[in-house]
Amino acid sequence: MTPPARRRDAPAALAHRGFSREGAENTLDAFRAARDLGYEWIETDVNTTADGVVLSFHDGTLDRVTGDAGEVSRLTWDQIRSRRVAGAGGIPRLADLLTELPELKLNIDVKDEASVTALPPLLHALGAVHRVRVTSFSESRRRRTLRRLHELAGRPVPTSSGQGGMRLLLVCSWLGGPSWRLARRAAARWIAPFDTVQIPRRHRLRGGAELELVTPRFLDFAHRHGIDVHVWTINDAAEMAELLELGVDGIVTDRADLLAELLAERGQWPPSGV
């Protein structure tokens, strides 16, 4: 099957955990700020409480962003609801995010095992399956979440690769030839298909050296196989511009303001979706 035509004039813009210069990540205020800048897509994460409430929250523990101790998976929603992120907004339930900001679409990173079970029925019950892209660093969590969503929704859900798929695509881009077709067939049991890879620009090796991942060769290989490339987390305007000129399909950023300004200068704002 011929891959769909790509819109090079419309790069994807994803606000990483919303937009907050004060560190109030993954809060309703941060998501509203991204929306007010014109963003259609935000990147967020899910962890699930001991009583099965899916939260828009990155870490498995409260410590880093709230200053309070405790594991999300061992606490109930009632124990968490009063905590504050960076002294500002509260930790939102994913259901609140979906219902209070219906214009936003969510790139969701499944962070814990409980969310594999809790996320699909929540999205289905809220009629929000069409508003999400699902991913996870864990290929197993991504695959099982997608399978359940497919069972509930009756159709595939957009997804970006886990670490396994990302590494497989990188290796195949270095090998060239028919490597991707053969590798996908061999790995089909463990790695679910994906339409996008979300990847850092560089990988730091032992000893401090950095390996460039997002190269013209890699982009060409991914595009020839119908896979979009989003790069994270890019917070410098000059680097954003460089990556867009290189041909990446999207950028994930903490500095949603800078990316919006850059795309406006290029005549590419507001974005038209992922």
C-alpha positions as CSV (number, residue, x, y, z in Angstrom):
1,M,0.0,0.0,0.0
2,T,1.3,3.4,-0.9
3,P,1.9,5.6,2.2
4,P,-0.4,8.7,2.4
5,A,0.9,12.0,1.0
6,R,2.7,14.0,3.7
7,R,1.9,17.7,4.4
8,R,5.3,19.2,4.8
9,D,3.7,22.6,5.2
10,A,1.9,21.5,8.4
11,P,4.3,20.2,11.1
12,A,2.7,18.8,14.2
13,A,3.0,21.0,17.3
14,L,2.6,19.3,20.7
15,A,2.7,21.2,24.0
16,H,4.6,19.0,26.4
17,R,2.5,18.5,29.5
18,G,0.7,21.7,28.5
19,F,2.4,25.1,28.9
20,S,3.6,26.5,32.2
21,R,6.8,28.6,32.7
22,E,6.4,28.1,36.5
23,G,6.7,24.3,36.3
24,A,3.0,23.5,36.9
25,E,3.1,20.7,34.3
26,N,0.1,18.5,33.5
27,T,-2.4,20.8,35.2
28,L,-5.6,22.2,33.8
29,D,-4.1,25.7,33.9
30,A,-1.2,24.5,31.8
31,F,-3.5,22.8,29.3
32,R,-5.6,25.9,29.0
33,A,-2.5,28.0,28.4
34,A,-1.5,25.7,25.5
35,R,-5.0,25.9,24.1
36,D,-5.0,29.7,24.4
37,L,-1.8,29.8,22.3
38,G,-3.6,27.9,19.6
39,Y,-2.5,24.4,20.2
40,E,-4.8,21.5,19.2
41,W,-2.6,18.7,20.5
42,I,-1.0,18.4,24.0
43,E,1.3,15.7,25.2
44,T,0.4,14.2,28.6
45,D,0.9,11.1,30.7
46,V,-1.3,8.8,32.8
47,N,-0.9,7.1,36.1
48,T,-3.7,5.4,38.0
49,T,-4.6,5.6,41.7
50,A,-5.2,2.7,44.0
51,D,-8.9,3.2,43.5
52,G,-8.7,3.2,39.7
53,V,-8.8,6.9,38.9
54,V,-6.7,7.8,35.9
55,L,-4.7,10.9,36.4
56,S,-2.9,13.3,34.0
57,F,0.4,12.9,35.8
58,H,3.9,12.0,34.7
59,D,5.7,10.5,37.7
60,G,4.9,7.3,39.7
61,T,5.5,9.4,42.9
62,L,4.3,12.8,44.0
63,D,7.7,14.0,45.3
64,R,9.2,15.9,42.3
65,V,6.3,18.2,41.4
66,T,4.3,18.4,44.7
67,G,7.0,18.2,47.4
68,D,4.9,15.5,49.1
69,A,5.8,11.9,49.5
70,G,3.7,9.0,48.2
71,E,3.3,6.6,45.3
72,V,0.3,7.3,43.0
73,S,-0.5,3.6,42.8
74,R,-0.8,3.3,46.6
75,L,-2.9,6.4,47.2
76,T,-6.6,7.0,46.5
77,W,-8.0,10.0,44.6
78,D,-9.3,11.5,47.8
79,Q,-5.7,11.4,49.2
80,I,-4.3,13.0,46.1
81,R,-6.9,15.6,45.1
82,S,-5.7,18.3,47.5
83,R,-2.0,18.1,46.4
84,R,-0.7,21.0,44.3
85,V,1.8,20.9,41.4
86,A,4.6,23.5,41.8
87,G,2.4,25.2,44.5
88,A,-0.2,26.0,41.9
89,G,-2.8,23.9,40.2
90,G,-4.1,20.5,41.4
91,I,-3.5,17.1,39.8
92,P,-6.3,16.6,37.3
93,R,-8.2,13.4,36.6
94,L,-7.9,12.6,32.9
95,A,-11.7,12.6,32.7
96,D,-11.7,16.3,33.9
97,L,-9.2,17.2,31.2
98,L,-11.2,15.5,28.5
99,T,-14.5,17.0,29.5
100,E,-13.4,20.5,30.5
101,L,-11.2,21.0,27.3
102,P,-13.1,19.2,24.6
103,E,-11.3,21.1,21.8
104,L,-8.0,19.5,22.8
105,K,-6.5,16.2,21.5
106,L,-4.2,14.2,23.6
107,N,-1.0,12.4,22.9
108,I,-1.1,10.0,25.9
109,D,2.0,8.2,27.4
110,V,0.8,5.2,29.5
111,K,3.2,5.2,32.4
112,D,1.9,2.4,34.7
113,E,0.4,-1.0,34.6
114,A,-2.9,0.0,36.2
115,S,-3.6,2.5,33.3
116,V,-3.4,-0.4,30.8
117,T,-6.7,-1.6,32.4
118,A,-8.2,1.7,33.4
119,L,-7.5,4.0,30.4
120,P,-9.4,2.2,27.5
121,P,-12.8,2.0,29.2
122,L,-12.5,5.6,30.4
123,L,-11.8,6.9,26.8
124,H,-14.6,4.7,25.4
125,A,-17.1,5.8,28.0
126,L,-16.3,9.5,27.4
127,G,-16.5,9.1,23.6
128,A,-12.9,10.3,23.4
129,V,-11.1,7.6,21.5
130,H,-11.0,9.7,18.4
131,R,-9.1,12.5,20.3
132,V,-6.1,10.5,21.4
133,R,-2.8,9.1,20.2
134,V,-1.5,6.4,22.5
135,T,2.1,5.6,23.3
136,S,4.3,4.2,26.1
137,F,8.0,3.7,26.7
138,S,6.9,0.1,27.5
139,E,6.1,-1.7,24.3
140,S,4.1,-4.2,26.3
141,R,1.9,-1.6,27.9
142,R,1.4,0.2,24.5
143,R,0.5,-3.0,22.7
144,R,-2.0,-4.2,25.4
145,T,-3.6,-0.7,25.7
146,L,-4.1,-0.5,22.0
147,R,-5.6,-4.0,21.7
148,R,-8.2,-3.2,24.4
149,L,-9.0,0.2,22.8
150,H,-9.4,-1.5,19.4
151,E,-11.8,-4.1,21.0
152,L,-13.9,-1.3,22.5
153,A,-13.8,1.2,19.6
154,G,-13.9,-1.3,16.8
155,R,-11.1,0.5,14.9
156,P,-7.3,1.1,15.3
157,V,-6.2,4.0,17.4
158,P,-3.3,6.3,16.2
159,T,-0.1,5.4,18.0
160,S,3.6,6.2,18.2
161,S,6.2,3.6,18.9
162,G,7.5,2.4,22.2
163,Q,11.2,2.1,22.8
164,G,11.3,-1.3,21.1
165,G,9.8,0.0,17.9
166,M,11.9,3.1,17.9
167,R,15.1,1.1,18.3
168,L,14.0,-1.3,15.6
169,L,13.3,1.5,13.2
170,L,16.7,3.1,14.0
171,V,18.6,-0.1,13.4
172,C,16.7,-0.8,10.1
173,S,17.5,2.7,8.9
174,W,21.2,2.1,9.4
175,L,20.9,-1.3,7.6
176,G,18.8,-0.1,4.7
177,G,17.3,-2.2,2.0
178,P,14.3,-4.5,2.9
179,S,15.3,-4.6,6.5
180,W,12.2,-2.9,7.9
181,R,9.7,-5.2,6.1
182,L,11.6,-8.2,7.4
183,A,12.1,-6.9,10.9
184,R,8.4,-5.9,11.3
185,R,7.3,-9.3,10.3
186,A,9.7,-11.0,12.7
187,A,8.8,-8.7,15.6
188,A,5.0,-8.5,15.0
189,R,4.3,-10.6,18.1
190,W,6.0,-8.1,20.4
191,I,5.8,-4.7,18.6
192,A,2.4,-3.4,17.6
193,P,2.3,-1.4,14.3
194,F,2.7,2.4,14.6
195,D,2.3,5.4,12.3
196,T,4.6,7.7,14.2
197,V,7.9,7.6,16.0
198,Q,8.5,10.1,18.8
199,I,12.2,10.3,19.5
200,P,14.9,12.5,21.1
201,R,17.3,14.2,18.6
202,R,20.3,12.7,20.3
203,H,21.2,9.8,22.6
204,R,24.0,10.2,25.2
205,L,26.3,7.3,25.2
206,R,28.5,6.1,28.1
207,G,31.5,8.3,28.4
208,G,29.5,11.4,27.4
209,A,29.6,11.2,23.6
210,E,26.3,11.8,21.8
211,L,24.8,9.8,19.0
212,E,22.8,11.8,16.4
213,L,19.5,9.9,15.9
214,V,17.5,12.3,13.8
215,T,19.5,12.4,10.6
216,P,18.5,12.9,6.9
217,R,19.0,9.2,6.4
218,F,16.7,8.3,9.3
219,L,14.0,10.7,8.2
220,D,14.1,9.5,4.6
221,F,13.9,5.9,5.7
222,A,10.9,6.6,8.1
223,H,9.1,8.6,5.4
224,R,9.6,6.0,2.7
225,H,7.8,3.6,5.1
226,G,4.9,6.0,5.9
227,I,6.1,6.8,9.4
228,D,6.1,10.4,10.8
229,V,8.9,11.6,13.0
230,H,8.2,13.8,16.0
231,V,11.2,15.0,18.0
232,W,11.2,15.7,21.8
233,T,11.7,17.8,23.9
234,I,12.9,20.8,21.9
235,N,12.9,24.1,23.8
236,D,15.3,26.3,21.7
237,A,13.8,28.3,18.8
238,A,16.9,28.0,16.6
239,E,16.9,24.2,17.1
240,M,13.2,24.0,16.3
241,A,13.8,25.9,13.0
242,E,16.8,23.6,12.2
243,L,14.7,20.5,12.7
244,L,11.8,21.8,10.6
245,E,14.2,22.5,7.8
246,L,15.6,19.0,8.2
247,G,12.2,17.7,7.5
248,V,10.8,16.4,10.8
249,D,7.0,16.1,10.9
250,G,6.5,17.4,14.4
251,I,8.0,18.9,17.6
252,V,7.2,18.3,21.2
253,T,8.2,21.2,23.4
254,D,8.0,22.7,26.9
255,R,8.2,26.2,25.2
256,A,4.9,26.1,23.4
257,D,5.1,29.9,23.1
258,L,8.4,29.8,21.2
259,L,7.2,27.0,18.8
260,A,3.9,28.9,18.2
261,E,5.9,32.1,17.4
262,L,8.2,30.3,15.0
263,L,5.5,28.5,13.1
264,A,3.5,31.8,12.9
265,E,6.6,33.4,11.3
266,R,6.7,30.5,8.8
267,G,3.0,30.9,8.0
268,Q,2.3,27.5,9.6
269,W,0.1,28.6,12.6
270,P,-2.3,27.6,13.9
271,P,-1.5,23.9,13.4
272,S,-3.9,21.7,11.5
273,G,-3.5,18.6,13.6
274,V,-1.3,15.6,13.9
